[in-house]
Amino acid sequence: MASMTIHNLDDAIKQRLRIQAAKHGHSMEEEALTILRTALTEPAPTTNLARAIRARFAPLGGVELDIPPREPMRETSRFG
């Protein structure tokens, strides 16, 4: 099994990890492993952003928008 060292760990984070580990009856190393396992075993996020947005708002229903007709484009000079 591999080992790893975490450098530059903020003292406040280390203290919170120590407290959380104590609450769960774990060592700090065991608590860190549990956190990593939980974070990395969650389902991967949807890669298609449009599909994810559509799925999020689909239960709310749709809305019909009145789209005004387009007007012809004005001719402009190429040089301003």
N, CA, C and O atoms as a Maestro MAE file, in Angstrom:
{
 s_m_m2io_version
 :::
 2.0.0
}

f_m_ct {
 s_m_title
 :::
 protein
 m_atom[320] {
  # First column is atom index #
  i_m_mmod_type
  r_m_x_coord
  r_m_y_coord
  r_m_z_coord
  i_m_residue_number
  s_m_chain_name
  s_m_pdb_residue_name
  s_m_pdb_atom_name
  i_m_atomic_number
  :::
  1 25 0.847 -1.171 0.000 1 A "MET " " N  " 7
  2 3 0.000 0.000 0.000 1 A "MET " " CA " 6
  3 2 0.893 1.235 0.000 1 A "MET " " C  " 6
  4 15 1.949 1.235 0.633 1 A "MET " " O  " 8
  5 25 0.486 2.275 -0.695 2 A "ALA " " N  " 7
  6 3 1.291 3.483 -0.833 2 A "ALA " " CA " 6
  7 2 1.161 4.378 0.391 2 A "ALA " " C  " 6
  8 15 0.177 4.329 1.129 2 A "ALA " " O  " 8
  9 25 2.183 5.190 0.576 3 A "SER " " N  " 7
  10 3 2.176 6.200 1.635 3 A "SER " " CA " 6
  11 2 2.287 7.567 1.002 3 A "SER " " C  " 6
  12 15 2.739 7.703 -0.135 3 A "SER " " O  " 8
  13 25 1.870 8.585 1.746 4 A "MET " " N  " 7
  14 3 1.947 9.934 1.218 4 A "MET " " CA " 6
  15 2 2.147 10.899 2.370 4 A "MET " " C  " 6
  16 15 1.659 10.672 3.477 4 A "MET " " O  " 8
  17 25 2.863 11.970 2.106 5 A "THR " " N  " 7
  18 3 3.100 13.014 3.091 5 A "THR " " CA " 6
  19 2 2.454 14.294 2.586 5 A "THR " " C  " 6
  20 15 2.574 14.622 1.406 5 A "THR " " O  " 8
  21 25 1.787 15.002 3.442 6 A "ILE " " N  " 7
  22 3 1.153 16.271 3.061 6 A "ILE " " CA " 6
  23 2 1.988 17.408 3.645 6 A "ILE " " C  " 6
  24 15 2.117 17.546 4.861 6 A "ILE " " O  " 8
  25 25 2.546 18.208 2.759 7 A "HIS " " N  " 7
  26 3 3.358 19.347 3.177 7 A "HIS " " CA " 6
  27 2 2.494 20.599 3.269 7 A "HIS " " C  " 6
  28 15 1.447 20.681 2.627 7 A "HIS " " O  " 8
  29 25 2.924 21.560 4.054 8 A "ASN " " N  " 7
  30 3 2.278 22.873 4.165 8 A "ASN " " CA " 6
  31 2 0.817 22.779 4.610 8 A "ASN " " C  " 6
  32 15 -0.021 23.557 4.154 8 A "ASN " " O  " 8
  33 25 0.517 21.851 5.478 9 A "LEU " " N  " 7
  34 3 -0.834 21.716 6.011 9 A "LEU " " CA " 6
  35 2 -1.068 22.823 7.035 9 A "LEU " " C  " 6
  36 15 -0.320 22.958 8.003 9 A "LEU " " O  " 8
  37 25 -2.091 23.593 6.813 10 A "ASP " " N  " 7
  38 3 -2.428 24.703 7.708 10 A "ASP " " CA " 6
  39 2 -2.701 24.171 9.117 10 A "ASP " " C  " 6
  40 15 -3.357 23.142 9.278 10 A "ASP " " O  " 8
  41 25 -2.200 24.867 10.126 11 A "ASP " " N  " 7
  42 3 -2.379 24.428 11.518 11 A "ASP " " CA " 6
  43 2 -3.852 24.291 11.889 11 A "ASP " " C  " 6
  44 15 -4.230 23.372 12.616 11 A "ASP " " O  " 8
  45 25 -4.686 25.211 11.388 12 A "ALA " " N  " 7
  46 3 -6.115 25.165 11.705 12 A "ALA " " CA " 6
  47 2 -6.763 23.914 11.110 12 A "ALA " " C  " 6
  48 15 -7.623 23.301 11.742 12 A "ALA " " O  " 8
  49 25 -6.358 23.536 9.906 13 A "ILE " " N  " 7
  50 3 -6.899 22.330 9.265 13 A "ILE " " CA " 6
  51 2 -6.449 21.093 10.039 13 A "ILE " " C  " 6
  52 15 -7.232 20.170 10.264 13 A "ILE " " O  " 8
  53 25 -5.184 21.087 10.439 14 A "LYS " " N  " 7
  54 3 -4.672 19.946 11.206 14 A "LYS " " CA " 6
  55 2 -5.433 19.800 12.520 14 A "LYS " " C  " 6
  56 15 -5.758 18.687 12.935 14 A "LYS " " O  " 8
  57 25 -5.715 20.917 13.167 15 A "GLN " " N  " 7
  58 3 -6.455 20.889 14.434 15 A "GLN " " CA " 6
  59 2 -7.880 20.358 14.220 15 A "GLN " " C  " 6
  60 15 -8.375 19.551 15.007 15 A "GLN " " O  " 8
  61 25 -8.533 20.824 13.141 16 A "ARG " " N  " 7
  62 3 -9.892 20.350 12.851 16 A "ARG " " CA " 6
  63 2 -9.896 18.856 12.535 16 A "ARG " " C  " 6
  64 15 -10.812 18.137 12.934 16 A "ARG " " O  " 8
  65 25 -8.866 18.390 11.814 17 A "LEU " " N  " 7
  66 3 -8.754 16.972 11.512 17 A "LEU " " CA " 6
  67 2 -8.560 16.172 12.800 17 A "LEU " " C  " 6
  68 15 -9.156 15.108 12.970 17 A "LEU " " O  " 8
  69 25 -7.729 16.683 13.703 18 A "ARG " " N  " 7
  70 3 -7.477 16.006 14.981 18 A "ARG " " CA " 6
  71 2 -8.774 15.888 15.787 18 A "ARG " " C  " 6
  72 15 -9.056 14.837 16.363 18 A "ARG " " O  " 8
  73 25 -9.561 16.970 15.827 19 A "ILE " " N  " 7
  74 3 -10.820 16.972 16.590 19 A "ILE " " CA " 6
  75 2 -11.832 16.023 15.961 19 A "ILE " " C  " 6
  76 15 -12.485 15.251 16.662 19 A "ILE " " O  " 8
  77 25 -11.964 16.084 14.620 20 A "GLN " " N  " 7
  78 3 -12.923 15.206 13.939 20 A "GLN " " CA " 6
  79 2 -12.532 13.743 14.121 20 A "GLN " " C  " 6
  80 15 -13.397 12.890 14.325 20 A "GLN " " O  " 8
  81 25 -11.246 13.451 14.050 21 A "ALA " " N  " 7
  82 3 -10.777 12.076 14.256 21 A "ALA " " CA " 6
  83 2 -11.116 11.601 15.661 21 A "ALA " " C  " 6
  84 15 -11.552 10.465 15.847 21 A "ALA " " O  " 8
  85 25 -10.919 12.464 16.647 22 A "ALA " " N  " 7
  86 3 -11.229 12.092 18.029 22 A "ALA " " CA " 6
  87 2 -12.724 11.830 18.202 22 A "ALA " " C  " 6
  88 15 -13.117 10.898 18.904 22 A "ALA " " O  " 8
  89 25 -13.559 12.654 17.561 23 A "LYS " " N  " 7
  90 3 -15.010 12.455 17.647 23 A "LYS " " CA " 6
  91 2 -15.428 11.097 17.082 23 A "LYS " " C  " 6
  92 15 -16.354 10.460 17.583 23 A "LYS " " O  " 8
  93 25 -14.726 10.667 16.025 24 A "HIS " " N  " 7
  94 3 -15.065 9.396 15.383 24 A "HIS " " CA " 6
  95 2 -14.278 8.229 15.962 24 A "HIS " " C  " 6
  96 15 -14.456 7.085 15.544 24 A "HIS " " O  " 8
  97 25 -13.409 8.517 16.922 25 A "GLY " " N  " 7
  98 3 -12.619 7.447 17.515 25 A "GLY " " CA " 6
  99 2 -11.547 6.915 16.582 25 A "GLY " " C  " 6
  100 15 -11.161 5.749 16.674 25 A "GLY " " O  " 8
  101 25 -11.062 7.769 15.680 26 A "HIS " " N  " 7
  102 3 -10.053 7.370 14.701 26 A "HIS " " CA " 6
  103 2 -8.744 8.099 14.973 26 A "HIS " " C  " 6
  104 15 -8.704 9.097 15.692 26 A "HIS " " O  " 8
  105 25 -7.681 7.578 14.382 27 A "SER " " N  " 7
  106 3 -6.426 8.330 14.345 27 A "SER " " CA " 6
  107 2 -6.575 9.402 13.268 27 A "SER " " C  " 6
  108 15 -7.490 9.340 12.446 27 A "SER " " O  " 8
  109 25 -5.685 10.373 13.275 28 A "MET " " N  " 7
  110 3 -5.739 11.407 12.240 28 A "MET " " CA " 6
  111 2 -5.541 10.792 10.855 28 A "MET " " C  " 6
  112 15 -6.201 11.195 9.898 28 A "MET " " O  " 8
  113 25 -4.645 9.828 10.744 29 A "GLU " " N  " 7
  114 3 -4.394 9.178 9.462 29 A "GLU " " CA " 6
  115 2 -5.641 8.440 8.969 29 A "GLU " " C  " 6
  116 15 -6.007 8.540 7.798 29 A "GLU " " O  " 8
  117 25 -6.285 7.705 9.864 30 A "GLU " " N  " 7
  118 3 -7.497 6.977 9.491 30 A "GLU " " CA " 6
  119 2 -8.619 7.936 9.088 30 A "GLU " " C  " 6
  120 15 -9.367 7.660 8.150 30 A "GLU " " O  " 8
  121 25 -8.734 9.053 9.791 31 A "GLU " " N  " 7
  122 3 -9.757 10.055 9.453 31 A "GLU " " CA " 6
  123 2 -9.481 10.672 8.089 31 A "GLU " " C  " 6
  124 15 -10.402 10.856 7.293 31 A "GLU " " O  " 8
  125 25 -8.216 10.994 7.815 32 A "ALA " " N  " 7
  126 3 -7.854 11.558 6.505 32 A "ALA " " CA " 6
  127 2 -8.154 10.558 5.388 32 A "ALA " " C  " 6
  128 15 -8.654 10.946 4.332 32 A "ALA " " O  " 8
  129 25 -7.855 9.280 5.611 33 A "LEU " " N  " 7
  130 3 -8.165 8.252 4.613 33 A "LEU " " CA " 6
  131 2 -9.664 8.137 4.375 33 A "LEU " " C  " 6
  132 15 -10.107 7.977 3.238 33 A "LEU " " O  " 8
  133 25 -10.442 8.220 5.448 34 A "THR " " N  " 7
  134 3 -11.905 8.163 5.314 34 A "THR " " CA " 6
  135 2 -12.415 9.336 4.491 34 A "THR " " C  " 6
  136 15 -13.270 9.170 3.622 34 A "THR " " O  " 8
  137 25 -11.885 10.523 4.769 35 A "ILE " " N  " 7
  138 3 -12.291 11.719 4.015 35 A "ILE " " CA " 6
  139 2 -11.940 11.561 2.543 35 A "ILE " " C  " 6
  140 15 -12.760 11.861 1.675 35 A "ILE " " O  " 8
  141 25 -10.728 11.093 2.252 36 A "LEU " " N  " 7
  142 3 -10.317 10.902 0.858 36 A "LEU " " CA " 6
  143 2 -11.174 9.856 0.164 36 A "LEU " " C  " 6
  144 15 -11.607 10.066 -0.969 36 A "LEU " " O  " 8
  145 25 -11.425 8.736 0.825 37 A "ARG " " N  " 7
  146 3 -12.266 7.688 0.218 37 A "ARG " " CA " 6
  147 2 -13.658 8.223 -0.103 37 A "ARG " " C  " 6
  148 15 -14.187 7.976 -1.187 37 A "ARG " " O  " 8
  149 25 -14.243 8.950 0.834 38 A "THR " " N  " 7
  150 3 -15.585 9.504 0.624 38 A "THR " " CA " 6
  151 2 -15.588 10.480 -0.548 38 A "THR " " C  " 6
  152 15 -16.470 10.424 -1.406 38 A "THR " " O  " 8
  153 25 -14.611 11.364 -0.583 39 A "ALA " " N  " 7
  154 3 -14.551 12.378 -1.641 39 A "ALA " " CA " 6
  155 2 -14.334 11.749 -3.014 39 A "ALA " " C  " 6
  156 15 -14.853 12.246 -4.013 39 A "ALA " " O  " 8
  157 25 -13.581 10.674 -3.065 40 A "LEU " " N  " 7
  158 3 -13.222 10.098 -4.356 40 A "LEU " " CA " 6
  159 2 -14.139 8.982 -4.812 40 A "LEU " " C  " 6
  160 15 -13.991 8.503 -5.936 40 A "LEU " " O  " 8
  161 25 -15.078 8.548 -3.993 41 A "THR " " N  " 7
  162 3 -16.001 7.504 -4.422 41 A "THR " " CA " 6
  163 2 -17.371 8.059 -4.788 41 A "THR " " C  " 6
  164 15 -18.248 7.302 -5.205 41 A "THR " " O  " 8
  165 25 -17.572 9.369 -4.641 42 A "GLU " " N  " 7
  166 3 -18.831 9.973 -5.070 42 A "GLU " " CA " 6
  167 2 -18.889 9.921 -6.592 42 A "GLU " " C  " 6
  168 15 -17.844 9.926 -7.243 42 A "GLU " " O  " 8
  169 25 -20.073 9.870 -7.167 43 A "PRO " " N  " 7
  170 3 -20.178 9.808 -8.621 43 A "PRO " " CA " 6
  171 2 -19.523 11.027 -9.278 43 A "PRO " " C  " 6
  172 15 -19.563 12.141 -8.755 43 A "PRO " " O  " 8
  173 25 -18.930 10.777 -10.419 44 A "ALA " " N  " 7
  174 3 -18.286 11.863 -11.166 44 A "ALA " " CA " 6
  175 2 -19.345 12.851 -11.633 44 A "ALA " " C  " 6
  176 15 -20.457 12.450 -11.978 44 A "ALA " " O  " 8
  177 25 -19.014 14.131 -11.648 45 A "PRO " " N  " 7
  178 3 -19.987 15.122 -12.106 45 A "PRO " " CA " 6
  179 2 -20.307 14.929 -13.587 45 A "PRO " " C  " 6
  180 15 -19.498 14.406 -14.354 45 A "PRO " " O  " 8
  181 25 -21.494 15.359 -13.963 46 A "THR " " N  " 7
  182 3 -21.910 15.283 -15.359 46 A "THR " " CA " 6
  183 2 -20.971 16.120 -16.201 46 A "THR " " C  " 6
  184 15 -20.677 17.266 -15.862 46 A "THR " " O  " 8
  185 25 -20.501 15.551 -17.296 47 A "THR " " N  " 7
  186 3 -19.547 16.283 -18.122 47 A "THR " " CA " 6
  187 2 -20.241 17.217 -19.114 47 A "THR " " C  " 6
  188 15 -19.623 18.169 -19.592 47 A "THR " " O  " 8
  189 25 -21.502 16.965 -19.430 48 A "ASN " " N  " 7
  190 3 -22.220 17.808 -20.368 48 A "ASN " " CA " 6
  191 2 -22.970 18.875 -19.573 48 A "ASN " " C  " 6
  192 15 -23.989 18.583 -18.947 48 A "ASN " " O  " 8
  193 25 -22.475 20.099 -19.598 49 A "LEU " " N  " 7
  194 3 -23.047 21.175 -18.795 49 A "LEU " " CA " 6
  195 2 -24.490 21.479 -19.197 49 A "LEU " " C  " 6
  196 15 -25.341 21.676 -18.331 49 A "LEU " " O  " 8
  197 25 -24.770 21.520 -20.482 50 A "ALA " " N  " 7
  198 3 -26.134 21.819 -20.934 50 A "ALA " " CA " 6
  199 2 -27.117 20.773 -20.417 50 A "ALA " " C  " 6
  200 15 -28.212 21.117 -19.973 50 A "ALA " " O  " 8
  201 25 -26.734 19.502 -20.471 51 A "ARG " " N  " 7
  202 3 -27.603 18.426 -19.994 51 A "ARG " " CA " 6
  203 2 -27.810 18.533 -18.481 51 A "ARG " " C  " 6
  204 15 -28.911 18.299 -17.984 51 A "ARG " " O  " 8
  205 25 -26.760 18.883 -17.762 52 A "ALA " " N  " 7
  206 3 -26.862 19.015 -16.306 52 A "ALA " " CA " 6
  207 2 -27.799 20.167 -15.935 52 A "ALA " " C  " 6
  208 15 -28.607 20.036 -15.015 52 A "ALA " " O  " 8
  209 25 -27.696 21.290 -16.643 53 A "ILE " " N  " 7
  210 3 -28.568 22.440 -16.368 53 A "ILE " " CA " 6
  211 2 -30.014 22.085 -16.689 53 A "ILE " " C  " 6
  212 15 -30.920 22.395 -15.916 53 A "ILE " " O  " 8
  213 25 -30.226 21.440 -17.825 54 A "ARG " " N  " 7
  214 3 -31.578 21.045 -18.219 54 A "ARG " " CA " 6
  215 2 -32.192 20.107 -17.181 54 A "ARG " " C  " 6
  216 15 -33.358 20.260 -16.819 54 A "ARG " " O  " 8
  217 25 -31.411 19.140 -16.703 55 A "ALA " " N  " 7
  218 3 -31.908 18.194 -15.706 55 A "ALA " " CA " 6
  219 2 -32.242 18.895 -14.395 55 A "ALA " " C  " 6
  220 15 -33.205 18.533 -13.720 55 A "ALA " " O  " 8
  221 25 -31.454 19.888 -14.042 56 A "ARG " " N  " 7
  222 3 -31.678 20.617 -12.783 56 A "ARG " " CA " 6
  223 2 -32.992 21.384 -12.829 56 A "ARG " " C  " 6
  224 15 -33.716 21.418 -11.834 56 A "ARG " " O  " 8
  225 25 -33.315 22.006 -13.971 57 A "PHE " " N  " 7
  226 3 -34.486 22.868 -14.049 57 A "PHE " " CA " 6
  227 2 -35.712 22.205 -14.665 57 A "PHE " " C  " 6
  228 15 -36.789 22.801 -14.651 57 A "PHE " " O  " 8
  229 25 -35.588 21.004 -15.202 58 A "ALA " " N  " 7
  230 3 -36.722 20.313 -15.825 58 A "ALA " " CA " 6
  231 2 -37.911 20.151 -14.886 58 A "ALA " " C  " 6
  232 15 -39.045 20.339 -15.328 58 A "ALA " " O  " 8
  233 25 -37.710 19.812 -13.608 59 A "PRO " " N  " 7
  234 3 -38.867 19.645 -12.718 59 A "PRO " " CA " 6
  235 2 -39.671 20.935 -12.513 59 A "PRO " " C  " 6
  236 15 -40.825 20.880 -12.090 59 A "PRO " " O  " 8
  237 25 -39.082 22.066 -12.803 60 A "LEU " " N  " 7
  238 3 -39.785 23.334 -12.618 60 A "LEU " " CA " 6
  239 2 -40.732 23.648 -13.772 60 A "LEU " " C  " 6
  240 15 -41.557 24.557 -13.671 60 A "LEU " " O  " 8
  241 25 -40.618 22.909 -14.853 61 A "GLY " " N  " 7
  242 3 -41.467 23.155 -16.010 61 A "GLY " " CA " 6
  243 2 -40.817 24.145 -16.953 61 A "GLY " " C  " 6
  244 15 -39.789 24.746 -16.642 61 A "GLY " " O  " 8
  245 25 -41.427 24.300 -18.097 62 A "GLY " " N  " 7
  246 3 -40.875 25.199 -19.105 62 A "GLY " " CA " 6
  247 2 -41.570 26.539 -19.101 62 A "GLY " " C  " 6
  248 15 -42.489 26.784 -18.319 62 A "GLY " " O  " 8
  249 25 -41.125 27.385 -19.970 63 A "VAL " " N  " 7
  250 3 -41.736 28.699 -20.136 63 A "VAL " " CA " 6
  251 2 -41.725 29.025 -21.620 63 A "VAL " " C  " 6
  252 15 -40.752 28.750 -22.323 63 A "VAL " " O  " 8
  253 25 -42.793 29.600 -22.076 64 A "GLU " " N  " 7
  254 3 -42.881 30.012 -23.473 64 A "GLU " " CA " 6
  255 2 -42.554 31.494 -23.561 64 A "GLU " " C  " 6
  256 15 -43.145 32.315 -22.859 64 A "GLU " " O  " 8
  257 25 -41.630 31.819 -24.409 65 A "LEU " " N  " 7
  258 3 -41.237 33.214 -24.595 65 A "LEU " " CA " 6
  259 2 -41.722 33.703 -25.946 65 A "LEU " " C  " 6
  260 15 -41.623 32.993 -26.947 65 A "LEU " " O  " 8
  261 25 -42.250 34.924 -25.968 66 A "ASP " " N  " 7
  262 3 -42.610 35.548 -27.232 66 A "ASP " " CA " 6
  263 2 -41.346 36.156 -27.824 66 A "ASP " " C  " 6
  264 15 -40.751 37.074 -27.259 66 A "ASP " " O  " 8
  265 25 -40.955 35.627 -28.964 67 A "ILE " " N  " 7
  266 3 -39.758 36.133 -29.611 67 A "ILE " " CA " 6
  267 2 -40.199 37.110 -30.697 67 A "ILE " " C  " 6
  268 15 -40.881 36.722 -31.645 67 A "ILE " " O  " 8
  269 25 -39.808 38.378 -30.558 68 A "PRO " " N  " 7
  270 3 -40.230 39.366 -31.547 68 A "PRO " " CA " 6
  271 2 -39.580 39.094 -32.902 68 A "PRO " " C  " 6
  272 15 -38.470 38.565 -32.966 68 A "PRO " " O  " 8
  273 25 -40.270 39.455 -33.981 69 A "PRO " " N  " 7
  274 3 -39.678 39.226 -35.297 69 A "PRO " " CA " 6
  275 2 -38.409 40.078 -35.456 69 A "PRO " " C  " 6
  276 15 -38.291 41.165 -34.891 69 A "PRO " " O  " 8
  277 25 -37.497 39.560 -36.221 70 A "ARG " " N  " 7
  278 3 -36.257 40.294 -36.462 70 A "ARG " " CA " 6
  279 2 -36.495 41.389 -37.484 70 A "ARG " " C  " 6
  280 15 -37.270 41.232 -38.427 70 A "ARG " " O  " 8
  281 25 -35.824 42.476 -37.276 71 A "GLU " " N  " 7
  282 3 -35.877 43.567 -38.245 71 A "GLU " " CA " 6
  283 2 -34.702 43.409 -39.192 71 A "GLU " " C  " 6
  284 15 -33.672 42.842 -38.824 71 A "GLU " " O  " 8
  285 25 -34.853 43.908 -40.411 72 A "PRO " " N  " 7
  286 3 -33.720 43.797 -41.339 72 A "PRO " " CA " 6
  287 2 -32.531 44.568 -40.783 72 A "PRO " " C  " 6
  288 15 -32.686 45.589 -40.112 72 A "PRO " " O  " 8
  289 25 -31.355 44.062 -41.075 73 A "MET " " N  " 7
  290 3 -30.131 44.730 -40.623 73 A "MET " " CA " 6
  291 2 -29.914 46.008 -41.427 73 A "MET " " C  " 6
  292 15 -30.161 46.059 -42.632 73 A "MET " " O  " 8
  293 25 -29.450 47.021 -40.735 74 A "ARG " " N  " 7
  294 3 -29.125 48.267 -41.414 74 A "ARG " " CA " 6
  295 2 -27.803 48.093 -42.151 74 A "ARG " " C  " 6
  296 15 -26.897 47.407 -41.678 74 A "ARG " " O  " 8
  297 25 -27.713 48.710 -43.285 75 A "GLU " " N  " 7
  298 3 -26.433 48.663 -43.994 75 A "GLU " " CA " 6
  299 2 -25.516 49.692 -43.364 75 A "GLU " " C  " 6
  300 15 -25.913 50.829 -43.108 75 A "GLU " " O  " 8
  301 25 -24.307 49.283 -43.124 76 A "THR " " N  " 7
  302 3 -23.316 50.208 -42.582 76 A "THR " " CA " 6
  303 2 -22.112 50.187 -43.473 76 A "THR " " C  " 6
  304 15 -21.845 49.217 -44.182 76 A "THR " " O  " 8
  305 25 -21.397 51.270 -43.422 77 A "SER " " N  " 7
  306 3 -20.181 51.372 -44.220 77 A "SER " " CA " 6
  307 2 -19.108 50.484 -43.601 77 A "SER " " C  " 6
  308 15 -19.024 50.353 -42.380 77 A "SER " " O  " 8
  309 25 -18.298 49.883 -44.450 78 A "ARG " " N  " 7
  310 3 -17.203 49.046 -43.930 78 A "ARG " " CA " 6
  311 2 -16.194 49.857 -43.143 78 A "ARG " " C  " 6
  312 15 -15.475 49.311 -42.306 78 A "ARG " " O  " 8
  313 25 -16.134 51.155 -43.401 79 A "PHE " " N  " 7
  314 3 -15.106 51.990 -42.792 79 A "PHE " " CA " 6
  315 2 -15.672 52.947 -41.765 79 A "PHE " " C  " 6
  316 15 -15.079 53.991 -41.493 79 A "PHE " " O  " 8
  317 25 -16.815 52.602 -41.191 80 A "GLY " " N  " 7
  318 3 -17.359 53.369 -40.087 80 A "GLY " " CA " 6
  319 2 -18.224 54.457 -40.530 80 A "GLY " " C  " 6
  320 15 -18.759 55.196 -39.703 80 A "GLY " " O  " 8
  :::
 }
 m_bond[319] {
  # First column is bond index #
  i_m_from
  i_m_to
  i_m_order
  :::
  1 1 2 1
  2 2 3 1
  3 3 4 2
  4 3 5 1
  5 5 6 1
  6 6 7 1
  7 7 8 2
  8 7 9 1
  9 9 10 1
  10 10 11 1
  11 11 12 2
  12 11 13 1
  13 13 14 1
  14 14 15 1
  15 15 16 2
  16 15 17 1
  17 17 18 1
  18 18 19 1
  19 19 20 2
  20 19 21 1
  21 21 22 1
  22 22 23 1
  23 23 24 2
  24 23 25 1
  25 25 26 1
  26 26 27 1
  27 27 28 2
  28 27 29 1
  29 29 30 1
  30 30 31 1
  31 31 32 2
  32 31 33 1
  33 33 34 1
  34 34 35 1
  35 35 36 2
  36 35 37 1
  37 37 38 1
  38 38 39 1
  39 39 40 2
  40 39 41 1
  41 41 42 1
  42 42 43 1
  43 43 44 2
  44 43 45 1
  45 45 46 1
  46 46 47 1
  47 47 48 2
  48 47 49 1
  49 49 50 1
  50 50 51 1
  51 51 52 2
  52 51 53 1
  53 53 54 1
  54 54 55 1
  55 55 56 2
  56 55 57 1
  57 57 58 1
  58 58 59 1
  59 59 60 2
  60 59 61 1
  61 61 62 1
  62 62 63 1
  63 63 64 2
  64 63 65 1
  65 65 66 1
  66 66 67 1
  67 67 68 2
  68 67 69 1
  69 69 70 1
  70 70 71 1
  71 71 72 2
  72 71 73 1
  73 73 74 1
  74 74 75 1
  75 75 76 2
  76 75 77 1
  77 77 78 1
  78 78 79 1
  79 79 80 2
  80 79 81 1
  81 81 82 1
  82 82 83 1
  83 83 84 2
  84 83 85 1
  85 85 86 1
  86 86 87 1
  87 87 88 2
  88 87 89 1
  89 89 90 1
  90 90 91 1
  91 91 92 2
  92 91 93 1
  93 93 94 1
  94 94 95 1
  95 95 96 2
  96 95 97 1
  97 97 98 1
  98 98 99 1
  99 99 100 2
  100 99 101 1
  101 101 102 1
  102 102 103 1
  103 103 104 2
  104 103 105 1
  105 105 106 1
  106 106 107 1
  107 107 108 2
  108 107 109 1
  109 109 110 1
  110 110 111 1
  111 111 112 2
  112 111 113 1
  113 113 114 1
  114 114 115 1
  115 115 116 2
  116 115 117 1
  117 117 118 1
  118 118 119 1
  119 119 120 2
  120 119 121 1
  121 121 122 1
  122 122 123 1
  123 123 124 2
  124 123 125 1
  125 125 126 1
  126 126 127 1
  127 127 128 2
  128 127 129 1
  129 129 130 1
  130 130 131 1
  131 131 132 2
  132 131 133 1
  133 133 134 1
  134 134 135 1
  135 135 136 2
  136 135 137 1
  137 137 138 1
  138 138 139 1
  139 139 140 2
  140 139 141 1
  141 141 142 1
  142 142 143 1
  143 143 144 2
  144 143 145 1
  145 145 146 1
  146 146 147 1
  147 147 148 2
  148 147 149 1
  149 149 150 1
  150 150 151 1
  151 151 152 2
  152 151 153 1
  153 153 154 1
  154 154 155 1
  155 155 156 2
  156 155 157 1
  157 157 158 1
  158 158 159 1
  159 159 160 2
  160 159 161 1
  161 161 162 1
  162 162 163 1
  163 163 164 2
  164 163 165 1
  165 165 166 1
  166 166 167 1
  167 167 168 2
  168 167 169 1
  169 169 170 1
  170 170 171 1
  171 171 172 2
  172 171 173 1
  173 173 174 1
  174 174 175 1
  175 175 176 2
  176 175 177 1
  177 177 178 1
  178 178 179 1
  179 179 180 2
  180 179 181 1
  181 181 182 1
  182 182 183 1
  183 183 184 2
  184 183 185 1
  185 185 186 1
  186 186 187 1
  187 187 188 2
  188 187 189 1
  189 189 190 1
  190 190 191 1
  191 191 192 2
  192 191 193 1
  193 193 194 1
  194 194 195 1
  195 195 196 2
  196 195 197 1
  197 197 198 1
  198 198 199 1
  199 199 200 2
  200 199 201 1
  201 201 202 1
  202 202 203 1
  203 203 204 2
  204 203 205 1
  205 205 206 1
  206 206 207 1
  207 207 208 2
  208 207 209 1
  209 209 210 1
  210 210 211 1
  211 211 212 2
  212 211 213 1
  213 213 214 1
  214 214 215 1
  215 215 216 2
  216 215 217 1
  217 217 218 1
  218 218 219 1
  219 219 220 2
  220 219 221 1
  221 221 222 1
  222 222 223 1
  223 223 224 2
  224 223 225 1
  225 225 226 1
  226 226 227 1
  227 227 228 2
  228 227 229 1
  229 229 230 1
  230 230 231 1
  231 231 232 2
  232 231 233 1
  233 233 234 1
  234 234 235 1
  235 235 236 2
  236 235 237 1
  237 237 238 1
  238 238 239 1
  239 239 240 2
  240 239 241 1
  241 241 242 1
  242 242 243 1
  243 243 244 2
  244 243 245 1
  245 245 246 1
  246 246 247 1
  247 247 248 2
  248 247 249 1
  249 249 250 1
  250 250 251 1
  251 251 252 2
  252 251 253 1
  253 253 254 1
  254 254 255 1
  255 255 256 2
  256 255 257 1
  257 257 258 1
  258 258 259 1
  259 259 260 2
  260 259 261 1
  261 261 262 1
  262 262 263 1
  263 263 264 2
  264 263 265 1
  265 265 266 1
  266 266 267 1
  267 267 268 2
  268 267 269 1
  269 269 270 1
  270 270 271 1
  271 271 272 2
  272 271 273 1
  273 273 274 1
  274 274 275 1
  275 275 276 2
  276 275 277 1
  277 277 278 1
  278 278 279 1
  279 279 280 2
  280 279 281 1
  281 281 282 1
  282 282 283 1
  283 283 284 2
  284 283 285 1
  285 285 286 1
  286 286 287 1
  287 287 288 2
  288 287 289 1
  289 289 290 1
  290 290 291 1
  291 291 292 2
  292 291 293 1
  293 293 294 1
  294 294 295 1
  295 295 296 2
  296 295 297 1
  297 297 298 1
  298 298 299 1
  299 299 300 2
  300 299 301 1
  301 301 302 1
  302 302 303 1
  303 303 304 2
  304 303 305 1
  305 305 306 1
  306 306 307 1
  307 307 308 2
  308 307 309 1
  309 309 310 1
  310 310 311 1
  311 311 312 2
  312 311 313 1
  313 313 314 1
  314 314 315 1
  315 315 316 2
  316 315 317 1
  317 317 318 1
  318 318 319 1
  319 319 320 2
  :::
 }
}
